Amino acid sequence: MSIKKISEIREDFKKSEIDFSNISDHPIKMFNDWFEMALESDKDNAISFVLSTVSSENIPSSRVVLLRGIDENGFTFFTNYESAKSKDIEVNNMVSANFFWEKLEKQVRITGKAIKISSADSDKYFSSRPRYSQLGAWSSDQSSIIDVYYKLMSKMDEFKEIFKGKEVERPLHWGGYCIVPEKVEFWQGRPSRLHDRLLFTKQKTIWKKERLAP
Ligand SMILES: Cc1cc2nc3c(=O)[nH]c(=O)nc-3n(C[C@H](O)[C@H](O)[C@H](O)COP(=O)(O)O)c2cc1C
């Protein structure tokens, strides 16, 4: 598609607004309210978010992962602890999460520390996964370079044999991280690019709330 055609794509946002006179004192409470709406409007895509990390060479990297839990501490996702993202987190655990709920014209940007969740919590989630996903976690050294002819399915078959008739235990290289938020920005698309933006910043025990220009 030509640059001209792309530049002709226009979108005006008009579905909702942030009522600044009536906002929650806690960003996780507000996130939960918006998340409920996102699930209702587009269940399949509500849980995906873009996770950005920064490497030891200061190179940022982003990828999509799935939200698997929210509690008062933060936002949990699961991954391979030896993957590129986990190596980044080992040297710099400040990460950024970006949720874009297109149907609601809403965006949430989170900055915070990614902390490994307990083995017990990772075990609990791992045991709830379908068996093929459990075997998949064993079968792939996520982010490692593999031969172009490498047979991922045969690797999976090896693990099928190993765990035949047994529960698949969680590999120690696989588990969850909780992103403990320090800043959370809520963005609501508005007409004429005059979007609503609300920033929560953690200050010791309370959250400071500020409105940002669009
Ligand atoms: C819709 C979608 C959901 C994904 N969910 C996850 C996930 O929950 N955990 C994960 O490790 N990778 C997930 N991935 C794959 C990642 O985007 C990425 O390819 C992988 O984690 C390796 O990233 P890294 O090499 O930067 O560590 C998902 C990809 C997509 C497109």
The ligand as an SDF file (V2000), in Angstrom:
LIG
                    3D

 31 33  0  0  0  0  0  0  0  0999 V2000
   -1.4100  -13.4280   20.7780 C   0  0  0  0  0  0  0  0  0  0  0  0
   -0.0540  -13.8390   21.3090 C   0  0  0  0  0  0  0  0  0  0  0  0
    0.0370  -14.3100   22.5910 C   0  0  0  0  0  0  0  0  0  0  0  0
    1.2760  -14.6840   23.1240 C   0  0  0  0  0  0  0  0  0  0  0  0
    1.3650  -15.0620   24.4410 N   0  0  0  0  0  0  0  0  0  0  0  0
    2.5600  -15.3400   24.9780 C   0  0  0  0  0  0  0  0  0  0  0  0
    2.6860  -15.5790   26.3820 C   0  0  0  0  0  0  0  0  0  0  0  0
    1.7120  -15.5070   27.1710 O   0  0  0  0  0  0  0  0  0  0  0  0
    3.9190  -15.8950   26.8530 N   0  0  0  0  0  0  0  0  0  0  0  0
    5.0180  -15.9510   26.0440 C   0  0  0  0  0  0  0  0  0  0  0  0
    6.1100  -16.2470   26.5370 O   0  0  0  0  0  0  0  0  0  0  0  0
    4.9350  -15.6940   24.7310 N   0  0  0  0  0  0  0  0  0  0  0  0
    3.7380  -15.3730   24.1670 C   0  0  0  0  0  0  0  0  0  0  0  0
    3.6450  -15.0710   22.8310 N   0  0  0  0  0  0  0  0  0  0  0  0
    4.8710  -15.1370   22.0160 C   0  0  0  0  0  0  0  0  0  0  0  0
    5.7090  -13.8610   22.2190 C   0  0  0  0  0  0  0  0  0  0  0  0
    5.1450  -12.7760   21.4860 O   0  0  0  0  0  0  0  0  0  0  0  0
    7.1780  -14.0450   21.8210 C   0  0  0  0  0  0  0  0  0  0  0  0
    7.2710  -14.5260   20.5000 O   0  0  0  0  0  0  0  0  0  0  0  0
    7.9060  -15.0320   22.7320 C   0  0  0  0  0  0  0  0  0  0  0  0
    7.5200  -14.8640   24.0760 O   0  0  0  0  0  0  0  0  0  0  0  0
    9.4110  -14.8830   22.6190 C   0  0  0  0  0  0  0  0  0  0  0  0
    9.7590  -13.5760   22.9780 O   0  0  0  0  0  0  0  0  0  0  0  0
   11.2680  -13.1860   23.4140 P   0  0  0  0  0  0  0  0  0  0  0  0
   12.1770  -13.9020   22.4430 O   0  0  0  0  0  0  0  0  0  0  0  0
   11.3250  -11.7040   23.2720 O   0  0  0  0  0  0  0  0  0  0  0  0
   11.4580  -13.6550   24.8140 O   0  0  0  0  0  0  0  0  0  0  0  0
    2.4330  -14.6530   22.2950 C   0  0  0  0  0  0  0  0  0  0  0  0
    2.3210  -14.1680   20.9990 C   0  0  0  0  0  0  0  0  0  0  0  0
    1.1110  -13.7520   20.5230 C   0  0  0  0  0  0  0  0  0  0  0  0
    1.0340  -13.1730   19.1300 C   0  0  0  0  0  0  0  0  0  0  0  0
  1  2  1  0
  2  3  1  0
  2 30  2  0
  3  4  2  0
  4  5  1  0
  4 28  1  0
  5  6  2  0
  6  7  1  0
  6 13  1  0
  7  8  2  0
  7  9  1  0
  9 10  1  0
 10 11  2  0
 10 12  1  0
 12 13  2  0
 13 14  1  0
 14 15  1  0
 14 28  1  0
 15 16  1  0
 16 17  1  0
 16 18  1  0
 18 19  1  0
 18 20  1  0
 20 21  1  0
 20 22  1  0
 22 23  1  0
 23 24  1  0
 24 25  2  0
 24 26  1  0
 24 27  1  0
 28 29  2  0
 29 30  1  0
 30 31  1  0
M  END
$$$$
